[in-house]
């Protein structure tokens, strides 16, 4: 299966809307507090496109997966015992909203997007890649560890549904550009 990963464009928004609807319809509330229409949303996708931080994995022109890669992180990240907690924000690539279409799950799409993130981080001179996921999202955690990410800690993040906090785990991969 040929997978093309590229930056999303404004022309992709209608297909992104369909993709987000397809993915959020299959969300398991036990592993994420994402809510259809709240997060991920077309508004966040459009902002990420304008910032050139939303990337799509395409199979035969259809969105099979997506990820946002930027330098933004929640305040709770500061309390995690990272390998180098003093890195400047521009030296840390942060992975957000990694999603795979239900049609393409268990076919290596998320792995390809993370491998893309690793290469991008190294090209940009980043010294670390960081991310968080729901503590109950064991398949994602297994994938991160398989790709060389190290579990660095746990913390609660505000829930997307606005009802309290989500227990999350934080992973880091130190890059070879450092």
C-alpha positions in Angstrom: 0.0 0.0 0.0 1.5 3.3 -1.1 1.1 6.1 1.5 1.8 9.7 0.7 2.3 12.1 3.6 2.0 15.8 2.8 1.0 19.1 4.4 -2.8 19.7 4.3 -4.1 22.5 2.1 -7.3 24.6 2.5 -8.7 22.6 -0.5 -8.6 19.5 1.7 -11.1 20.9 4.2 -14.1 19.1 2.9 -12.3 15.8 2.9 -10.9 16.5 6.3 -14.4 17.2 7.6 -15.5 13.8 6.3 -12.4 12.2 7.8 -13.0 13.8 11.2 -16.6 12.7 11.2 -15.6 9.2 10.3 -13.0 9.0 13.1 -15.0 10.7 15.8 -18.0 8.4 15.2 -15.8 5.5 16.3 -14.2 7.1 19.4 -14.1 4.9 22.4 -14.7 7.2 25.4 -12.6 4.9 27.5 -9.5 5.9 25.6 -10.1 9.6 24.7 -12.4 12.4 25.7 -12.5 13.8 22.1 -16.0 14.9 21.2 -17.4 15.1 17.7 -17.7 18.7 16.7 -15.6 19.9 19.7 -12.2 18.3 19.1 -10.9 17.6 16.7 -12.8 20.2 14.7 -12.7 21.8 11.3 -11.8 25.1 13.0 -8.6 23.5 14.6 -7.8 21.8 11.2 -8.1 25.1 9.4 -5.9 26.9 11.9 -3.3 24.1 11.6 -3.4 24.3 7.8 -2.7 28.0 8.0 0.1 27.3 10.4 1.4 24.6 8.1 1.3 22.0 10.9 -1.4 19.6 9.8 -0.2 16.6 7.8 -2.3 14.0 6.0 -1.5 10.4 5.1 -3.2 9.6 1.8 -3.9 6.3 0.2 -5.1 6.5 -3.4 -6.0 10.2 -2.7 -8.2 9.3 0.4 -7.2 10.5 3.9 -6.1 7.5 5.8 -4.6 9.4 8.8 -3.6 12.8 10.0 -1.4 14.5 12.6 -0.7 18.0 13.9 3.0 18.7 14.5 4.0 21.9 16.2 5.8 23.4 19.1 2.8 24.0 21.4 2.2 22.1 24.6 0.0 22.4 27.7 1.4 23.9 30.9 1.2 20.4 32.5 4.1 19.4 30.2 6.4 21.5 32.4 6.0 19.1 35.4 7.1 16.0 33.4 10.6 14.7 34.0 11.8 15.0 30.4 15.3 13.9 29.4 16.2 17.5 29.0 13.6 19.7 30.7 15.4 22.9 29.8 15.0 22.6 26.0 13.7 25.7 24.3 10.2 25.2 22.8 11.5 25.5 19.3 13.7 22.4 20.0 10.7 20.3 20.8 8.3 18.9 18.2 5.0 18.1 19.8 2.6 15.5 18.3 -1.1 16.3 18.5 -4.3 14.7 17.2 -2.8 11.6 15.6 -5.7 9.8 14.0 -6.3 6.9 11.6 -9.4 6.3 9.5 -11.3 3.2 10.7 -10.9 1.8 7.2 -7.1 1.9 7.5 -6.6 1.0 11.1 -4.0 -1.7 11.9 -2.3 -1.0 8.5 0.7 1.0 9.8 -0.7 4.5 9.0 -0.1 5.9 12.5 3.4 4.4 12.5 4.2 6.1 9.1 2.9 9.4 10.5 5.1 9.1 13.5 8.1 8.1 11.4 7.4 11.2 9.3 7.4 13.3 12.5 10.7 11.8 13.6 12.3 12.7 10.2 10.8 16.2 10.3 12.0 16.8 13.8 15.5 15.8 12.8 15.4 18.0 9.7 14.3 21.0 11.8 17.0 20.5 14.4 14.7 19.5 17.2 16.2 17.7 20.1 13.0 15.9 21.3 9.6 14.8 20.1 7.0 14.8 22.9 3.3 13.7 23.1 0.6 12.7 25.5 -2.2 10.2 25.3 -5.0 8.9 27.5 -3.6 6.6 30.1 -6.1 3.9 29.0 -5.0 4.1 25.4 -2.7 1.0 25.5 -2.5 0.4 21.7 -1.1 4.0 21.2 1.3 3.5 24.1 2.6 0.3 22.6 3.1 2.0 19.2 5.1 4.9 20.8 7.4 2.5 22.7 7.9 0.4 19.5 9.1 3.5 17.8 11.6 4.4 20.5 9.5 6.8 22.6 10.1 6.6 26.4 7.4 6.9 29.0 8.3 10.0 31.0 5.4 10.5 33.4 1.8 11.0 34.1 -0.4 14.0 34.7 -4.0 15.1 34.4 -5.0 17.3 31.4 -8.4 19.1 31.1 -11.0 16.9 29.4 -12.2 17.9 26.0 -15.8 17.4 27.2 -15.2 20.0 29.9 -16.1 17.5 32.6 -13.0 17.4 34.8 -9.6 16.0 34.0 -8.2 13.1 31.9 -5.4 10.9 33.2 -2.7 11.0 30.6 0.8 9.6 30.0 3.6 11.5 28.4 6.2 10.1 26.0 9.4 11.5 24.5 11.8 10.5 21.9 15.2 12.2 21.9 16.3 12.8 18.3 19.6 12.2 16.8 20.0 15.8 15.6 21.0 16.8 19.2 
